[in-house]
Amino acid sequence: MAPSSRGGAAAMFRSVVVGRRSARRFAEAPIPAAVVGELLAMTQRAPSSFNLQPWTCVVVQSRDQRHLLSRAMLSESNRRRVAEAPLTAVFAADLEPAALMPKWLEQERRRGASPERLDDLAAHAGYYASGGALLSMVKGAIARAASPLFPMPFPERAEAWATKPAMLAAQTFVLAATSHGLATAPMEGFDAQRAKIYLDVPDRYALPLLVAAGYPHPDDEKADDDESSMSPRFDPKDVFFDDSFGRPFHDGLVKFMDDAEDDAKDDADAEKKNHS
């Protein structure tokens, strides 16, 4: 057994992570409004650079909108998921995060930031959040020239920069939903342009991911019972490195990781037995 806490918050978090499944189907039961409120409140606690929060989320729940959105999906299985799930969260990354800065600076001012701190925040956040492709090229040339002398931030395209916090929010939503006994299905297989039209999403936003959520369908639960308790993952030695890329961890730490994986599998097996 790994020498980590088996009780308290660590055990509860392990239960959530192990209990997460990508659902194939969903039951018809609606998600109570109080649960939806809790999910969205927890989702908004996801971190973002400078706390700029360059993302929004369209929560699709009405039957008409679910069926309309399903027409943007690229496969029959994804269309069924969106049509069946009582809720689909469509995460939108803001490609013009500089437009958020006045609201963001006011938020930080109310939080108690000094004028000097606000100026510093605006300068640093503005470096990442403003400018088009041409300005990004200029910033990149300057960063490459200066990097051998001192650390420099390398600019990214707006979509890449805004997508990262949107995905952190989506993962928070998935884990929050799992903690309430809901199944989820994160999906990238959709026509984003169609989805934006169906949901009236302005061109300012990109749609990197949507997550269908609902209570598990009995057929889906039976299918899970017929499969292994946890989907496989690559060998940790191929994923985690010690201090530098490609350098393996010492055998003792690898054993702790293996023990933790075994504990997680035991938890998953026990969870299946409790529901059988």
N, C-alpha and C positions, 0 to 999 in steps of 0.2 A: 504493500500500500504506500502511495506517495505521502511524504511527511508534510502534508498540507492540511488545513482545517477541513474536517468532515462535517462540521456543523456551521450554523450561522449563515451569514451572507454568502460565503464561498460555496456552501452546499446548495443554497437556493439558486445561485447563478449557474452552477454546474447543471442543475436540473433543467433550467431554462435552455441552456445551450444544447444539452443532449436531447431535450424534448422537441427541439425545432425540427420540423419536417417541411419539405416542399410538397404542398398538396396537389393532387391530381384533380380532386373534386371537392365540393363543399356542400354541407347540409343547407337546407332552406332557412333555418332559424335565423332571425335577425340578431344583430349584435346590440345589446342594450345601450341606450344613449350615454349612460354613466360610464360604461366601459369605453365607448368611443372617445368620450371626453378625456378619460385617463390616458388612453393611447396617444392622443394628440398632444396632451400636456407633456408626457414623457418624451415624445419625439422632438418637441421643441427644445429640450434640454441637450440635444446633440451639440457637440463642439463645432466651431468654425474659426478660421483664421481671423484674428482681431475681433472676434465676436460679431463679424459683419453680417452673418446669417444670409448669404446670397442664394436663398432657395425659398420656394413656396410649395404648397401641396394642395391638389384638388382631390377632395374626398367624394368619390362617386358612390352613391347609395341607392338612388331611385332606380326602379326596374327599367324605365325607358332609357335612362342614361347608361346603365350597365350594358344593355343590349346594343345601344349605339356605339359605345366604346369598344365592344367586342368585335365590331366590324373593322377595327384598325389592327387587330391581331393577325399575325402571319401564319398561324397554324390552327388546326381545328381544336387541339387540346387547349391552347391558350384562349381561344374564343369561348370555349366552354367554361374555363375557369372564371373569366371576367363576367360572363353572363350569370353564372351560378352564385358566385361569391356575393354576400350581402354588402360588401364594401371593397372598393379598390382605391388605394392611395396612389395618386399619380404625382410623382416628384418632379419638380421643375427647377432647373438651375438658371439663375439670373445671369444673363450674358452682359448686362450693363450694371455691374455692382456699384459703380461710382454713383449711380443715381440714388443709392441707399445711404450715402454718406451723410447728408444733412440730418436725416432721421437718426442715424447711428450716432453721430456726434452729440445730438441733443440727448439721446439715451445715456451716453457716457457722462455728459455734463450733469444730468440729474443724479447720476450715480456718485458724483462727487469729484470727478476728475478736474485737476487744475487746468487753467488756460494753457500752461506750458505742456502739460501732458496731452491735452487735446490737439495742440499743434503737432506734437510728435506722432501721435496716433494717426492724424490725418495725412502726414507726410509718408509714413510707412505704408499705411493701407492704400493710399492713393497710388503708390508705385505699382502695386499689384492690380488694383481694381479699375484703373483708368487706361485709356489708350487703345487704339486699334492695331491692325497687323503691322503697319509701317512703324509706329512707335515701339511696338514689341521688338521689331528687328533692330531698331536703334539701341534699345535697352540691352538686347542680347549681345550686340557687338561691344558695347561698353563693359558689360559684365565679363565677357570672355577675355577682354584685354586686361581688366583689373584683377581677375581671379588669382593669377599667380602671385600677386602682391598682398592681397587681403581678401577675406571672404566677401562674396558678392551674391545677392539674390538674382537668380536667373528668371526672367519673365516667362510666363506661360500664356498660351492662348486663353481667351476669356472662358471658353467652354470647359477646358480642362481645369482651370482654377475654380470655377463655380461648381463643377460636377462633384468634386471631392467632398465638400460639406453636404451636398445633397445626398450623396451615397452614405455618409455617416448618419444622416437623419433617417434614411431608409432602413439601415441596419438597426438603429435604435427602435424604430417602429416594429420591425420584425421580432425583436427580442421582447419588446413590451407586449405585443400580441400573443406571443408564445406563453408569457407569464400568466395570461388570462385564459389559457386553455384553447386558444384559437390556432388554427392552421393558417399558414401563409404560402404564397407562391410568388416570389420575386420574378419578374419577367422583363427581358430586353427584346423579345421577338415581337415587335409591333412597328407599324408605320407611324413614326412620330409626327409627321406632317398632318396625316389624317386625324390623329388623336388631338392635336392642337386645334384643328378646325372644329371637331366635335365638341370640345370642351371650352372653346372660346379663349384659348391660351394665346396671349400676344406673341409676336415674333421675337420679342426681347428674351424669351425663355427657350431653353432646350429641355427635352424630356429624356433623361438618361435611364429611368427605371420606373416601373409601376409594380405595386405589390397588392395582389388580391388577398383578402383575409376573410375568414369565417370559421364556423365550427366544422370539425371534420365530418366528412360524409361517411356513413357506415361502410360503403364499399371500399373507400380509401383506407379506412382503418384495418379492414380485413386484408387488403393487399399488403399493408405494412407488416401484419402478423406473419404473412407468408414469406417475407424477405428477412435478410439479416437485420439486426437491431440498429445498426448505424451504417450510413454510407461510408465507403472506404476513403481514406486520405493517403497522400504520398508519405513515404517514410520521413519522419521528422528530420533525419540527418540530411535529407535533400532540400529541406525548407529553412531550417534555422542554422545560423552559423555563429561562431564564437569570435567576436572582436573584428573579424575581417571576412569578406566574402569567400566562401569555399572552405573555410577553416572549421573542421568539425568540433563539436562540443566534446568534453571529456566523457568517458564512459559512464561515470557516476550520474551526471546530469541527464544523459540519454536514458539511463535506467529509470530515473525519476519521471521523465516524459512518458516512457513506456508504461510505467505503473499507473500514471494518471490516465492514460488512454484505456488501460484495462479497467480502472475504476469507473470510467465513464461508460464503458460497454456494460459493466455489471449493473450500473444504474439504469441504463436503457433496457436491459433485459428484465430487471425488476419492474420497471414501469409498464412494460408489455404484459407481464404476468398479472399485474394489478388490474389491468383493463380487460383481461381475458375471462 
